[in-house]
């Protein structure tokens, strides 16, 4: 029915909003982590007096921001996504209110000055809309229209719909955003509506013919009319059932896509965070142990630089297949970052998780990858403490991973 389609469309849009918001928040955390890491590296490389640091502070910030943008440009998991970053100059909007700093999907736009006087394909000044939201609450969801190109299979002046989430980073005056195309949702909903219209018109036409015929041969056609009505209702029920099955199938497909990493097929970080909350609650209730293992590929960037990104992708896919074959069905295995992965292991204690991680480390070290060069991983392990926050639990595992790298890589470090 039309009401059911409306509810389903609203559900799909809300899921897209949640995914957009999560991806932008994740990129902001990544930017903050990159900033801290680069600042620590600069501090290690050179020491200067307080007065000198104060004089060059402004230029250092600009250099640090450019280094963060450069680092994001190397990230394998951002290249195919529609992330973009503005440098905000004027919160009130207008001409040259911002500059495009980062846009891996449209590198030709990087460096361009932007204006809020920029209507979409249907005349909506969507930049004014999201800037008003940014001023009011620091974030915004905006839907807007664009002109399709022949490359999209468009014939004539066709338009498509997109949705974007914008969030202000007040420390650097950056607006971090991500957009998503809504064409598949709009196309599916429109197909279902047209099918419903055709079914209703057909049913009305059939009923009209049956009614007129019943006037001519009252008794005989009255009986036929009742049979026809019953058949129409059965057909309508079968059509509704088929539509419901199609909606359920699409919902399952979207759910699986939202849970999985596009490159490797492992779960993504968002799904692992959902499962983490469930497992923490179960551990607190039944007093069972819960361990977290975070690991990443040693010198992964060197593999990309030397052999190319396709070789790096092959390493990640082979690594995921190897790990999947050697973990339990109850373990939750996810891609945590570019070359970083995490395993949430319910029911195993601190000593068991260390043994488990060491076994995986040895398997990776002994495995012959298709690039014909040895690949190793560093592992960090932590044990959940009853009723602690998930951030502390994850931070401890990440801290253990960093220590493993500092101590020479290709090793396991565990912290309670």
KELUM-91713 format. One line per 8 residues: number of its first residue (from 1); their letters; for each residue x, y, z of N, C-alpha, C. Coordinates in steps of 0.2 Angstrom, whole numbers, padded with zeros to 4 digits. Last residue first. Example, Ala and Ser with C-alpha at 12.3 -4.5 7.8 and 13.67 -1.06 7.14 Angstrom:
2
2	sa	0064 -0011 0035 0068 -0005 0036 0064 0000 0039 | 0066 -0028 0039 0062 -0022 0039 0066 -0016 0039 $
This chain:
416
416	xxxxxxxx	0229 -0028 0153 0223 -0029 0157 0219 -0022 0158 | 0237 -0030 0138 0236 -0025 0144 0229 -0027 0147 | 0249 -0037 0127 0242 -0038 0131 0242 -0033 0137 | 0256 -0038 0111 0256 -0035 0118 0249 -0035 0121 | 0265 -0048 0099 0259 -0047 0103 0260 -0043 0110 | 0273 -0043 0084 0273 -0046 0091 0266 -0044 0094 | 0278 -0035 0073 0277 -0043 0072 0278 -0046 0079 | 0287 -0022 0081 0282 -0025 0077 0283 -0032 0076 $
408	xxxxxxxx	0295 -0015 0090 0299 -0019 0085 0294 -0022 0080 | 0290 -0008 0100 0295 -0013 0103 0297 -0017 0097 | 0280 0000 0094 0286 0003 0096 0292 -0002 0098 | 0271 -0010 0091 0274 -0007 0086 0281 -0004 0088 | 0266 -0013 0104 0269 -0018 0100 0273 -0015 0094 | 0261 -0001 0108 0267 -0003 0111 0271 -0009 0107 | 0250 -0001 0099 0255 0004 0098 0262 0002 0102 | 0243 -0011 0105 0245 -0012 0098 0251 -0007 0097 $
400	xxxxxxxx	0240 -0006 0118 0244 -0012 0117 0247 -0013 0110 | 0231 0005 0114 0238 0006 0117 0243 0000 0117 | 0221 -0003 0109 0225 0001 0104 0231 0003 0107 | 0216 -0009 0121 0219 -0013 0116 0223 -0009 0111 | 0213 0003 0128 0218 -0001 0131 0221 -0006 0125 | 0203 0008 0120 0209 0012 0121 0215 0008 0123 | 0192 -0001 0122 0196 -0001 0116 0202 0003 0116 | 0190 0002 0136 0191 -0005 0134 0195 -0005 0127 $
392	xxxxxxxx	0186 0015 0135 0192 0013 0139 0195 0006 0137 | 0175 0015 0127 0180 0019 0125 0187 0017 0129 | 0166 0008 0135 0169 0004 0129 0175 0008 0127 | 0168 0009 0153 0166 0011 0146 0169 0008 0141 | 0165 -0006 0164 0169 0000 0161 0166 0002 0155 | 0159 -0017 0169 0155 -0010 0170 0159 -0004 0167 | 0173 -0026 0172 0166 -0026 0173 0164 -0018 0173 | 0185 -0025 0158 0184 -0024 0165 0176 -0023 0167 $
384	xxxxxxxx	0191 -0035 0145 0185 -0031 0148 0185 -0031 0155 | 0208 -0035 0140 0202 -0039 0143 0197 -0034 0146 | 0217 -0033 0125 0214 -0031 0131 0209 -0035 0134 | 0231 -0033 0114 0225 -0037 0117 0223 -0034 0123 | 0238 -0030 0098 0236 -0027 0104 0230 -0031 0107 | 0250 -0035 0086 0244 -0036 0089 0243 -0033 0096 | 0256 -0033 0069 0257 -0032 0076 0250 -0032 0080 | 0260 -0045 0056 0256 -0040 0059 0258 -0039 0066 $
376	xxxxxxxx	0269 -0047 0040 0268 -0048 0047 0263 -0043 0050 | 0273 -0055 0025 0269 -0050 0028 0268 -0052 0035 | 0286 -0057 0013 0283 -0059 0019 0279 -0053 0022 | 0281 -0058 -0004 0285 -0055 0001 0282 -0057 0007 | 0272 -0063 -0014 0278 -0066 -0014 0283 -0062 -0009 | 0259 -0058 -0015 0264 -0054 -0018 0271 -0056 -0017 | 0251 -0068 -0010 0252 -0068 -0017 0257 -0063 -0020 | 0259 -0075 0005 0255 -0071 0001 0256 -0071 -0006 $
368	xxxxxxxx	0261 -0088 0015 0264 -0086 0009 0259 -0082 0005 | 0262 -0088 0033 0258 -0088 0027 0262 -0085 0021 | 0269 -0085 0044 0271 -0091 0040 0267 -0092 0034 | 0263 -0074 0049 0270 -0074 0048 0272 -0079 0043 | 0250 -0078 0051 0251 -0073 0046 0259 -0073 0044 | 0252 -0088 0062 0249 -0090 0055 0251 -0084 0050 | 0258 -0079 0072 0262 -0085 0069 0259 -0087 0062 | 0246 -0072 0075 0252 -0069 0073 0257 -0073 0069 $
360	xxxxxxxx	0237 -0082 0079 0236 -0078 0073 0242 -0075 0070 | 0244 -0085 0091 0243 -0090 0086 0241 -0087 0079 | 0243 -0074 0098 0250 -0076 0096 0249 -0081 0091 | 0229 -0073 0101 0233 -0068 0096 0239 -0070 0094 | 0228 -0084 0109 0224 -0084 0103 0228 -0079 0098 | 0236 -0081 0120 0238 -0087 0116 0234 -0086 0109 | 0228 -0070 0124 0235 -0069 0122 0238 -0074 0118 | 0216 -0076 0127 0216 -0071 0122 0223 -0070 0119 $
352	xxxxxxxx	0220 -0084 0138 0218 -0087 0132 0218 -0082 0126 | 0223 -0074 0148 0228 -0078 0145 0226 -0082 0139 | 0210 -0067 0149 0216 -0064 0147 0222 -0068 0144 | 0197 -0078 0142 0200 -0074 0147 0207 -0071 0145 | 0183 -0079 0132 0190 -0081 0133 0193 -0075 0138 | 0169 -0074 0130 0170 -0080 0133 0178 -0083 0134 | 0171 -0066 0114 0167 -0067 0120 0169 -0074 0123 | 0181 -0056 0105 0181 -0063 0107 0177 -0064 0114 $
344	xxxxxxxx	0182 -0046 0092 0179 -0046 0098 0178 -0053 0100 | 0196 -0040 0083 0192 -0046 0084 0189 -0046 0091 | 0200 -0029 0070 0198 -0030 0077 0194 -0037 0077 | 0213 -0021 0059 0207 -0025 0060 0206 -0026 0068 | 0219 -0009 0047 0219 -0011 0054 0212 -0015 0055 | 0222 -0002 0036 0225 -0009 0037 0224 -0012 0044 | 0211 0007 0039 0213 0006 0033 0217 -0001 0032 | 0201 0000 0052 0203 0006 0049 0206 0003 0042 $
336	xxxxxxxx	0194 -0012 0055 0194 -0007 0060 0196 0000 0057 | 0184 -0025 0050 0190 -0020 0048 0189 -0014 0052 | 0181 -0038 0062 0179 -0032 0058 0185 -0029 0055 | 0173 -0052 0069 0179 -0050 0065 0177 -0044 0061 | 0168 -0059 0083 0166 -0054 0078 0172 -0051 0075 | 0166 -0077 0087 0170 -0071 0087 0167 -0066 0081 | 0158 -0088 0085 0156 -0083 0090 0160 -0077 0090 | 0165 -0096 0077 0159 -0093 0074 0157 -0088 0079 $
328	xxxxxxxx	0183 -0092 0079 0177 -0096 0081 0171 -0093 0078 | 0196 -0092 0067 0193 -0090 0072 0186 -0093 0073 | 0202 -0096 0055 0205 -0098 0061 0202 -0095 0067 | 0196 -0091 0043 0197 -0098 0044 0200 -0101 0050 | 0198 -0077 0045 0191 -0080 0046 0191 -0088 0046 | 0212 -0076 0042 0209 -0075 0049 0202 -0078 0050 | 0212 -0078 0028 0216 -0082 0033 0213 -0082 0040 | 0203 -0068 0024 0202 -0075 0023 0205 -0080 0027 $
320	xxxxxxxx	0211 -0057 0027 0204 -0058 0030 0202 -0065 0029 | 0223 -0059 0020 0223 -0059 0027 0216 -0060 0030 | 0217 -0057 0007 0220 -0064 0009 0221 -0064 0016 | 0213 -0044 0007 0208 -0049 0006 0211 -0056 0008 | 0226 -0037 0010 0220 -0037 0014 0215 -0042 0014 | 0233 -0041 -0002 0235 -0043 0005 0230 -0043 0010 | 0225 -0035 -0012 0226 -0042 -0012 0228 -0044 -0005 | 0228 -0021 -0009 0221 -0024 -0008 0221 -0032 -0008 $
312	xxxxxxxx	0241 -0021 -0012 0239 -0020 -0005 0232 -0022 -0004 | 0240 -0022 -0026 0244 -0027 -0022 0242 -0027 -0014 | 0233 -0011 -0029 0230 -0017 -0030 0233 -0023 -0026 | 0243 -0001 -0026 0237 -0002 -0021 0233 -0008 -0023 | 0260 -0006 -0027 0254 -0003 -0030 0248 -0005 -0025 | 0273 -0009 -0023 0269 -0014 -0027 0263 -0011 -0030 | 0277 0002 -0015 0282 -0002 -0019 0278 -0006 -0025 | 0267 0008 -0009 0271 0012 -0012 0276 0008 -0017 $
304	xxxxxxxx	0260 -0003 -0003 0257 0001 -0008 0262 0005 -0012 | 0271 -0007 0006 0268 -0012 0001 0265 -0008 -0005 | 0272 0004 0014 0278 0002 0010 0275 -0003 0004 | 0260 0004 0021 0261 0009 0016 0267 0007 0011 | 0262 -0007 0030 0257 -0008 0024 0258 -0002 0019 | 0270 -0010 0041 0273 -0007 0035 0269 -0008 0029 | 0260 -0023 0047 0266 -0020 0047 0269 -0017 0041 | 0243 -0022 0049 0248 -0025 0044 0254 -0020 0045 $
296	xxxxxxxx	0236 -0023 0065 0237 -0021 0059 0243 -0023 0055 | 0223 -0027 0078 0230 -0029 0074 0230 -0025 0068 | 0216 -0030 0093 0216 -0026 0088 0223 -0027 0084 | 0205 -0040 0102 0211 -0040 0099 0211 -0035 0093 | 0197 -0041 0118 0197 -0038 0111 0204 -0038 0109 | 0186 -0052 0128 0193 -0050 0126 0192 -0046 0119 | 0177 -0056 0142 0177 -0053 0135 0183 -0050 0133 | 0170 -0068 0154 0176 -0064 0151 0174 -0062 0144 $
288	xxxxxxxx	0155 -0066 0163 0159 -0070 0158 0164 -0065 0155 | 0144 -0062 0170 0151 -0062 0173 0155 -0067 0169 | 0132 -0060 0165 0133 -0067 0167 0140 -0068 0170 | 0131 -0045 0164 0126 -0049 0167 0128 -0056 0169 | 0143 -0041 0158 0141 -0039 0165 0136 -0043 0168 | 0142 -0048 0146 0148 -0050 0151 0146 -0047 0158 | 0131 -0042 0140 0131 -0049 0142 0136 -0051 0147 | 0136 -0029 0139 0130 -0030 0143 0130 -0038 0145 $
280	xxxxxxxx	0147 -0032 0130 0148 -0029 0136 0142 -0030 0141 | 0139 -0037 0119 0144 -0041 0122 0146 -0039 0129 | 0133 -0025 0115 0129 -0031 0117 0133 -0035 0121 | 0143 -0016 0112 0139 -0014 0117 0135 -0020 0120 | 0149 -0024 0101 0153 -0022 0107 0148 -0021 0113 | 0140 -0023 0091 0141 -0030 0094 0144 -0029 0101 | 0142 -0010 0087 0135 -0012 0090 0136 -0018 0094 | 0155 -0010 0083 0153 -0006 0089 0146 -0008 0092 $
272	xxxxxxxx	0154 -0018 0072 0158 -0021 0078 0156 -0017 0084 | 0147 -0010 0064 0144 -0016 0066 0147 -0019 0072 | 0156 0000 0062 0150 0002 0065 0147 -0004 0067 | 0167 -0006 0055 0168 -0004 0062 0161 -0002 0065 | 0161 -0021 0046 0164 -0014 0047 0164 -0012 0054 | 0166 -0038 0043 0161 -0033 0046 0165 -0027 0046 | 0174 -0042 0027 0173 -0042 0034 0168 -0037 0037 | 0174 -0039 0014 0169 -0043 0016 0169 -0044 0023 $
264	xxxxxxxx	0184 -0030 0009 0186 -0037 0011 0180 -0041 0013 | 0178 -0018 0003 0183 -0021 0000 0184 -0029 0002 | 0167 -0014 0011 0166 -0016 0004 0172 -0019 0001 | 0162 -0022 0026 0167 -0018 0023 0167 -0020 0015 | 0145 -0023 0032 0151 -0026 0029 0155 -0021 0026 | 0133 -0018 0036 0137 -0021 0041 0144 -0023 0039 | 0127 -0012 0025 0128 -0008 0031 0133 -0011 0036 | 0124 -0024 0018 0129 -0019 0015 0131 -0014 0021 $
256	xxxxxxxx	0115 -0030 0026 0121 -0033 0025 0126 -0028 0023 | 0104 -0020 0024 0107 -0022 0031 0114 -0025 0031 | 0102 -0021 0011 0104 -0015 0013 0108 -0016 0020 | 0097 -0034 0010 0103 -0032 0006 0106 -0026 0009 | 0086 -0033 0018 0091 -0038 0020 0097 -0036 0017 | 0078 -0024 0010 0080 -0022 0017 0086 -0027 0020 | 0076 -0032 -0001 0080 -0026 -0001 0082 -0024 0005 | 0068 -0042 0005 0074 -0044 0002 0079 -0038 0001 $
248	xxxxxxxx	0057 -0034 0009 0061 -0038 0014 0067 -0040 0011 | 0052 -0030 -0003 0054 -0025 0002 0059 -0028 0007 | 0049 -0042 -0009 0054 -0038 -0012 0057 -0033 -0007 | 0038 -0046 0000 0044 -0050 -0001 0050 -0046 -0004 | 0029 -0036 -0003 0032 -0036 0004 0038 -0041 0004 | 0026 -0039 -0016 0029 -0032 -0014 0032 -0033 -0007 | 0020 -0051 -0014 0026 -0051 -0018 0030 -0044 -0017 | 0009 -0047 -0006 0013 -0052 -0004 0020 -0052 -0007 $
240	xxxxxxxx	0002 -0039 -0016 0005 -0036 -0010 0010 -0041 -0006 | -0001 -0049 -0025 0003 -0044 -0027 0006 -0040 -0021 | -0009 -0058 -0017 -0003 -0060 -0020 0002 -0055 -0022 | -0020 -0049 -0015 -0016 -0051 -0010 -0009 -0054 -0012 | -0024 -0047 -0028 -0022 -0041 -0025 -0018 -0043 -0019 | -0029 -0060 -0031 -0023 -0057 -0035 -0020 -0051 -0031 | -0039 -0061 -0022 -0034 -0065 -0021 -0027 -0063 -0025 | -0047 -0051 -0027 -0045 -0050 -0020 -0039 -0054 -0019 $
232	xxxxxxxx	-0050 -0056 -0039 -0047 -0050 -0039 -0044 -0049 -0032 | -0058 -0068 -0036 -0051 -0068 -0039 -0047 -0062 -0039 | -0069 -0062 -0030 -0065 -0066 -0026 -0058 -0067 -0029 | -0074 -0055 -0041 -0072 -0051 -0035 -0067 -0055 -0031 | -0077 -0066 -0049 -0072 -0062 -0051 -0069 -0057 -0046 | -0087 -0072 -0042 -0081 -0076 -0043 -0075 -0071 -0045 | -0096 -0062 -0043 -0094 -0064 -0036 -0087 -0068 -0037 | -0099 -0062 -0057 -0096 -0056 -0053 -0093 -0058 -0046 $
224	xxxxxxxx	-0105 -0074 -0059 -0098 -0073 -0061 -0095 -0067 -0058 | -0117 -0071 -0052 -0113 -0077 -0049 -0105 -0076 -0052 | -0121 -0061 -0060 -0120 -0060 -0053 -0116 -0065 -0050 | -0122 -0067 -0073 -0116 -0063 -0071 -0116 -0061 -0064 | -0134 -0074 -0071 -0128 -0078 -0072 -0122 -0074 -0071 | -0144 -0064 -0067 -0142 -0070 -0063 -0136 -0073 -0064 | -0142 -0054 -0078 -0142 -0053 -0071 -0140 -0059 -0066 | -0136 -0049 -0091 -0138 -0056 -0089 -0137 -0056 -0081 $
216	xxxxxxxx	-0135 -0035 -0091 -0137 -0039 -0096 -0140 -0046 -0094 | -0129 -0032 -0079 -0135 -0029 -0080 -0139 -0033 -0086 | -0116 -0038 -0079 -0121 -0041 -0075 -0128 -0038 -0076 | -0109 -0030 -0088 -0111 -0037 -0090 -0117 -0040 -0086 | -0106 -0020 -0079 -0111 -0018 -0085 -0113 -0025 -0088 | -0098 -0026 -0070 -0104 -0023 -0068 -0109 -0022 -0074 | -0087 -0031 -0078 -0091 -0036 -0074 -0098 -0033 -0072 | -0082 -0018 -0081 -0084 -0023 -0086 -0089 -0028 -0083 $
208	xxxxxxxx	-0078 -0013 -0069 -0083 -0010 -0073 -0086 -0014 -0078 | -0069 -0022 -0064 -0075 -0022 -0061 -0080 -0018 -0065 | -0059 -0020 -0074 -0062 -0026 -0074 -0069 -0026 -0070 | -0056 -0006 -0070 -0058 -0008 -0077 -0062 -0015 -0077 | -0051 -0008 -0057 -0057 -0004 -0058 -0060 -0006 -0065 | -0039 -0016 -0060 -0045 -0019 -0056 -0051 -0015 -0057 | -0032 -0007 -0067 -0034 -0013 -0070 -0040 -0016 -0066 | -0030 0003 -0058 -0033 0004 -0064 -0036 -0002 -0067 $
200	xxxxxxxx	-0022 -0005 -0048 -0029 -0002 -0046 -0033 0000 -0053 | -0011 -0008 -0055 -0015 -0013 -0053 -0022 -0011 -0051 | -0005 0004 -0058 -0008 0000 -0064 -0012 -0005 -0061 | -0002 0009 -0045 -0007 0013 -0049 -0010 0008 -0055 | 0007 -0001 -0042 0001 0000 -0038 -0004 0003 -0042 | 0017 0002 -0051 0014 -0004 -0051 0008 -0004 -0047 | 0021 0015 -0047 0018 0014 -0053 0014 0007 -0054 | 0026 0012 -0034 0020 0016 -0035 0017 0015 -0041 $
192	xxxxxxxx	0037 0004 -0037 0032 0001 -0033 0025 0005 -0034 | 0045 0014 -0044 0042 0008 -0048 0037 0004 -0044 | 0047 0023 -0034 0043 0025 -0040 0041 0019 -0044 | 0055 0015 -0026 0049 0018 -0023 0044 0020 -0029 | 0067 0013 -0034 0063 0008 -0031 0056 0010 -0029 | 0071 0026 -0037 0069 0022 -0042 0065 0016 -0040 | 0074 0031 -0024 0069 0034 -0027 0067 0030 -0033 | 0085 0022 -0021 0079 0022 -0017 0073 0025 -0020 $
184	xxxxxxxx	0094 0025 -0031 0092 0018 -0030 0085 0018 -0026 | 0097 0039 -0029 0093 0037 -0035 0090 0030 -0034 | 0103 0045 -0019 0097 0042 -0017 0093 0039 -0023 | 0121 0046 -0015 0115 0046 -0020 0109 0042 -0018 | 0128 0055 -0002 0126 0049 -0005 0121 0050 -0010 | 0142 0064 0006 0135 0064 0002 0134 0057 0000 | 0149 0071 0020 0149 0066 0016 0142 0066 0012 | 0161 0083 0028 0154 0081 0025 0155 0075 0021 $
176	xxxxxxxx	0167 0096 0038 0168 0089 0036 0161 0086 0034 | 0173 0112 0039 0167 0108 0038 0168 0101 0035 | 0185 0119 0050 0183 0115 0044 0176 0112 0044 | 0190 0126 0060 0186 0130 0056 0185 0126 0049 | 0198 0120 0069 0201 0122 0063 0197 0125 0058 | 0188 0119 0080 0195 0120 0081 0199 0123 0075 | 0176 0115 0075 0177 0122 0077 0184 0124 0078 | 0170 0107 0062 0176 0106 0067 0178 0113 0069 $
168	xxxxxxxx	0153 0104 0058 0158 0109 0059 0164 0106 0064 | 0146 0093 0046 0148 0094 0053 0154 0099 0054 | 0134 0087 0035 0139 0092 0036 0140 0093 0044 | 0128 0075 0024 0128 0077 0031 0134 0081 0032 | 0117 0074 0010 0123 0075 0013 0123 0077 0020 | 0109 0066 -0004 0108 0068 0003 0115 0069 0006 | 0102 0069 -0020 0107 0067 -0016 0106 0069 -0009 | 0093 0064 -0035 0093 0067 -0028 0099 0064 -0024 $
160	xxxxxxxx	0093 0070 -0052 0094 0065 -0047 0094 0068 -0040 | 0086 0074 -0068 0089 0075 -0062 0089 0069 -0057 | 0087 0075 -0086 0085 0071 -0080 0089 0074 -0074 | 0086 0081 -0100 0087 0084 -0094 0084 0081 -0088 | 0092 0067 -0110 0089 0073 -0109 0090 0076 -0102 | 0095 0052 -0102 0093 0054 -0108 0089 0061 -0108 | 0108 0045 -0093 0103 0050 -0093 0101 0051 -0100 | 0118 0036 -0089 0113 0033 -0093 0107 0038 -0094 $
152	xxxxxxxx	0128 0043 -0083 0124 0040 -0078 0118 0037 -0082 | 0134 0049 -0094 0138 0044 -0091 0134 0040 -0086 | 0126 0060 -0096 0125 0054 -0101 0129 0048 -0098 | 0122 0066 -0079 0126 0066 -0086 0124 0060 -0090 | 0109 0074 -0070 0112 0068 -0072 0116 0069 -0079 | 0110 0088 -0059 0108 0086 -0066 0112 0080 -0068 | 0103 0086 -0043 0108 0087 -0047 0106 0085 -0054 | 0096 0092 -0027 0095 0089 -0034 0101 0091 -0038 $
144	xxxxxxxx	0097 0088 -0009 0097 0092 -0015 0097 0088 -0022 | 0095 0088 0008 0094 0084 0002 0094 0089 -0004 | 0105 0088 0023 0102 0092 0017 0101 0087 0011 | 0109 0090 0040 0107 0085 0034 0103 0089 0029 | 0122 0098 0050 0116 0098 0045 0115 0092 0041 | 0129 0107 0064 0128 0101 0059 0122 0102 0055 | 0128 0117 0073 0135 0114 0071 0135 0108 0066 | 0117 0125 0075 0118 0119 0079 0125 0115 0077 $
136	xxxxxxxx	0117 0137 0068 0112 0136 0074 0115 0130 0078 | 0127 0136 0058 0127 0142 0063 0123 0140 0069 | 0122 0125 0052 0129 0125 0055 0130 0131 0060 | 0110 0129 0047 0110 0124 0052 0117 0124 0056 | 0115 0139 0038 0110 0141 0043 0110 0136 0049 | 0122 0130 0029 0125 0135 0033 0121 0138 0039 | 0111 0123 0023 0116 0119 0028 0120 0124 0032 | 0105 0133 0016 0101 0129 0021 0106 0126 0026 $
128	xxxxxxxx	0115 0138 0008 0112 0143 0013 0108 0139 0018 | 0116 0127 0000 0122 0129 0004 0119 0134 0009 | 0104 0126 -0007 0105 0121 -0002 0111 0123 0003 | 0093 0134 -0014 0100 0136 -0012 0102 0132 -0006 | 0085 0126 -0027 0086 0127 -0020 0093 0129 -0018 | 0083 0124 -0041 0083 0130 -0039 0084 0131 -0031 | 0085 0111 -0045 0078 0113 -0045 0078 0120 -0042 | 0099 0109 -0045 0096 0108 -0051 0088 0110 -0051 $
120	xxxxxxxx	0104 0122 -0033 0104 0115 -0036 0100 0115 -0042 | 0112 0138 -0032 0106 0134 -0032 0107 0127 -0035 | 0122 0146 -0023 0124 0141 -0028 0118 0136 -0028 | 0128 0156 -0014 0123 0158 -0019 0124 0152 -0025 | 0138 0153 -0006 0132 0150 -0004 0127 0151 -0009 | 0153 0148 -0015 0148 0153 -0013 0142 0150 -0011 | 0171 0144 -0014 0164 0142 -0014 0159 0148 -0012 | 0186 0142 -0023 0182 0146 -0018 0175 0144 -0019 $
112	xxxxxxxx	0196 0127 -0025 0191 0132 -0028 0187 0135 -0022 | 0203 0117 -0020 0206 0123 -0021 0202 0129 -0023 | 0196 0104 -0029 0200 0106 -0023 0204 0112 -0025 | 0189 0100 -0040 0186 0105 -0036 0191 0107 -0030 | 0196 0089 -0046 0196 0095 -0049 0193 0101 -0045 | 0193 0078 -0038 0199 0082 -0036 0200 0088 -0040 | 0180 0071 -0033 0181 0076 -0037 0187 0081 -0036 | 0183 0061 -0023 0179 0059 -0029 0179 0065 -0035 $
104	xxxxxxxx	0191 0067 -0014 0194 0062 -0018 0190 0060 -0024 | 0193 0082 -0008 0187 0079 -0012 0190 0074 -0016 | 0197 0096 0002 0198 0088 0001 0192 0086 -0003 | 0195 0109 0002 0201 0107 0004 0203 0100 0002 | 0187 0123 -0005 0187 0115 -0005 0194 0113 -0004 | 0183 0137 0006 0187 0134 0001 0187 0126 0001 | 0170 0149 0009 0174 0143 0010 0178 0141 0004 | 0164 0160 0004 0163 0159 0012 0167 0153 0014 $
96	xxxxxxxx	0164 0167 -0008 0170 0164 -0005 0170 0163 0002 | 0149 0175 -0005 0154 0174 -0010 0161 0172 -0006 | 0139 0169 0009 0141 0174 0004 0146 0171 -0001 | 0141 0166 0027 0140 0163 0020 0142 0169 0015 | 0144 0168 0040 0138 0171 0038 0136 0169 0031 | 0157 0163 0042 0151 0159 0045 0144 0161 0042 | 0169 0162 0031 0164 0167 0034 0158 0163 0036 | 0178 0151 0029 0181 0158 0030 0176 0163 0033 $
88	xxxxxxxx	0182 0134 0031 0177 0140 0032 0180 0146 0033 | 0186 0122 0020 0189 0127 0025 0185 0133 0025 | 0178 0107 0018 0178 0114 0017 0183 0117 0022 | 0179 0091 0012 0181 0095 0018 0181 0102 0015 | 0170 0076 0008 0174 0082 0006 0174 0086 0012 | 0167 0059 0002 0169 0063 0007 0171 0070 0004 | 0162 0048 -0006 0160 0055 -0007 0161 0059 -0001 | 0174 0035 -0009 0169 0038 -0006 0168 0046 -0007 $
80	xxxxxxxx	0186 0030 -0015 0180 0029 -0018 0173 0032 -0015 | 0196 0034 -0005 0196 0036 -0012 0190 0035 -0016 | 0196 0029 0008 0192 0036 0006 0192 0037 -0001 | 0204 0018 0010 0197 0018 0011 0193 0024 0010 | 0217 0022 0008 0214 0018 0003 0206 0018 0004 | 0224 0038 0010 0220 0033 0013 0216 0029 0008 | 0231 0049 0005 0234 0042 0004 0230 0036 0006 | 0223 0059 0009 0224 0058 0002 0227 0051 0000 $
72	xxxxxxxx	0226 0060 0022 0220 0058 0020 0220 0056 0013 | 0239 0066 0021 0238 0059 0024 0232 0056 0022 | 0235 0079 0016 0240 0074 0012 0239 0067 0015 | 0228 0084 0027 0225 0083 0021 0229 0078 0016 | 0239 0084 0037 0233 0080 0038 0229 0078 0031 | 0247 0094 0030 0249 0087 0031 0244 0082 0033 | 0239 0105 0031 0240 0102 0025 0243 0095 0025 | 0239 0106 0046 0232 0105 0042 0234 0102 0035 $
64	xxxxxxxx	0252 0109 0048 0249 0103 0050 0243 0101 0047 | 0253 0121 0041 0257 0116 0039 0254 0109 0041 | 0245 0129 0049 0243 0128 0042 0247 0122 0039 | 0252 0128 0061 0245 0125 0061 0243 0124 0054 | 0264 0134 0058 0264 0127 0060 0257 0124 0059 | 0260 0147 0056 0262 0143 0050 0262 0136 0052 | 0257 0150 0069 0252 0151 0064 0254 0147 0058 | 0269 0149 0076 0263 0144 0078 0258 0144 0072 $
56	xxxxxxxx	0281 0155 0075 0279 0151 0070 0273 0147 0071 | 0281 0162 0088 0282 0166 0081 0279 0162 0075 | 0281 0152 0097 0275 0156 0097 0275 0160 0090 | 0293 0146 0095 0287 0142 0093 0281 0147 0093 | 0302 0156 0099 0302 0154 0092 0295 0150 0090 | 0299 0156 0113 0297 0162 0109 0297 0160 0101 | 0302 0143 0117 0295 0145 0117 0294 0151 0113 | 0314 0135 0105 0312 0139 0111 0305 0141 0111 $
48	xxxxxxxx	0313 0119 0099 0314 0126 0098 0312 0129 0104 | 0317 0103 0092 0315 0107 0098 0317 0114 0097 | 0312 0090 0081 0315 0097 0082 0313 0100 0088 | 0306 0077 0080 0311 0079 0075 0315 0085 0077 | 0296 0077 0090 0302 0072 0091 0308 0074 0086 | 0287 0086 0085 0290 0087 0092 0297 0083 0093 | 0283 0079 0074 0286 0085 0073 0290 0087 0079 | 0276 0068 0080 0282 0067 0076 0286 0073 0075 $
40	xxxxxxxx	0266 0075 0087 0271 0071 0091 0277 0070 0086 | 0259 0080 0076 0262 0084 0080 0267 0081 0085 | 0255 0068 0070 0259 0072 0066 0263 0077 0071 | 0246 0063 0080 0252 0059 0078 0257 0063 0074 | 0236 0073 0081 0240 0071 0086 0247 0068 0084 | 0231 0072 0067 0234 0078 0070 0239 0077 0076 | 0226 0059 0067 0232 0061 0063 0235 0067 0065 | 0216 0061 0077 0221 0056 0078 0227 0057 0074 $
32	xxxxxxxx	0208 0070 0070 0210 0072 0076 0216 0067 0078 | 0204 0062 0059 0208 0069 0058 0211 0070 0064 | 0197 0052 0065 0203 0050 0061 0207 0057 0060 | 0186 0059 0070 0191 0056 0074 0197 0054 0071 | 0181 0063 0057 0183 0068 0062 0188 0065 0067 | 0177 0050 0052 0183 0054 0049 0185 0060 0053 | 0167 0047 0061 0173 0043 0061 0179 0046 0057 | 0158 0056 0058 0161 0056 0065 0167 0052 0065 $
24	xxxxxxxx	0155 0052 0045 0158 0059 0046 0161 0059 0053 | 0149 0039 0047 0155 0040 0043 0159 0047 0044 | 0138 0043 0055 0143 0039 0058 0150 0039 0054 | 0131 0050 0046 0133 0053 0052 0139 0049 0055 | 0128 0040 0036 0132 0047 0034 0135 0050 0040 | 0121 0031 0043 0127 0029 0040 0131 0035 0039 | 0109 0039 0047 0114 0036 0052 0120 0034 0049 | 0104 0042 0034 0107 0047 0038 0111 0045 0044 $
16	xxxxxxxx	0101 0029 0029 0106 0033 0026 0109 0038 0030 | 0091 0027 0038 0097 0022 0039 0102 0026 0035 | 0081 0036 0034 0084 0037 0041 0091 0032 0042 | 0078 0031 0021 0082 0038 0022 0085 0038 0029 | 0072 0019 0025 0078 0019 0021 0082 0026 0022 | 0061 0024 0032 0066 0020 0035 0072 0020 0032 | 0054 0031 0022 0057 0035 0028 0062 0031 0031 | 0051 0020 0014 0055 0025 0011 0058 0029 0017 $
8	xxxxxxxx	0042 0013 0022 0048 0010 0020 0053 0015 0018 | 0031 0022 0023 0035 0020 0029 0042 0017 0028 | 0027 0023 0010 0030 0029 0013 0034 0027 0019 | 0023 0009 0008 0029 0012 0004 0032 0018 0007 | 0012 0009 0017 0018 0005 0018 0024 0007 0015 | 0004 0019 0010 0006 0020 0017 0012 0016 0019 | 0001 0012 -0002 0005 0018 -0002 0008 0020 0005 | 0004 -0006 0000 0000 0000 0000 0004 0006 0000 $
